């Protein structure tokens, strides 16, 4: 069964939770490392999504500028 991809907001919420847990410094080292690894992956996923969103906004803006020139 495939894992459902998290939304940007879900990923950020989980990332904030991981940061909080790691800052508490109460977890065993193995769990801390696993959370750190999960956090790095979430960070990469969020960065990719932000870049995709930025490109979409640029594309929409360029498209709309072209349409405005035609008026």
C-alpha positions in Angstrom: 0.0 0.0 0.0 1.5 3.4 -1.0 1.8 6.2 1.5 -0.3 9.2 0.7 1.8 12.3 0.0 1.6 15.0 2.6 0.4 18.5 1.7 2.9 21.3 2.3 1.0 22.3 5.4 1.0 18.8 6.8 4.7 18.4 6.2 5.5 21.8 7.9 3.3 20.8 10.9 5.2 17.5 11.2 8.5 19.2 10.8 7.6 21.6 13.6 6.7 18.7 15.8 10.0 17.0 15.1 11.9 20.1 15.9 10.0 20.4 19.2 10.7 16.8 20.1 14.4 17.1 19.3 14.7 20.3 21.3 13.3 18.6 24.3 16.3 16.3 24.2 14.4 13.5 26.0 14.5 10.8 23.3 16.9 8.0 23.0 19.7 8.6 20.4 18.2 6.1 17.9 14.8 7.8 17.9 16.5 11.2 17.7 18.5 10.1 14.6 15.3 8.7 13.0 13.4 11.9 13.6 16.3 14.0 12.3 16.4 11.9 9.1 12.6 12.2 8.7 12.9 16.0 9.2 15.6 16.3 6.6 13.3 14.4 4.1 10.4 16.6 5.0 12.6 19.7 4.5 13.6 18.5 1.1 10.0 17.8 0.2 8.8 21.2 1.3 11.7 22.9 -0.6 10.7 21.0 -3.8 7.0 22.0 -3.3 7.9 25.6 -2.8 10.0 25.7 -5.9 7.1 24.1 -7.9 4.6 26.6 -6.5 7.0 29.5 -7.3 7.3 28.2 -10.9 3.5 27.9 -11.3 3.1 31.5 -10.0 5.7 32.7 -12.5 4.0 30.8 -15.4 0.6 32.2 -14.5 2.1 35.7 -14.2 3.8 35.5 -17.6 0.7 34.1 -19.2 -1.4 36.9 -17.8 1.1 39.5 -18.8 0.9 38.2 -22.4 -2.9 38.3 -22.3 -2.8 41.9 -21.0 -0.6 43.0 -23.8 -3.2 41.6 -26.3 -5.9 43.9 -24.9 
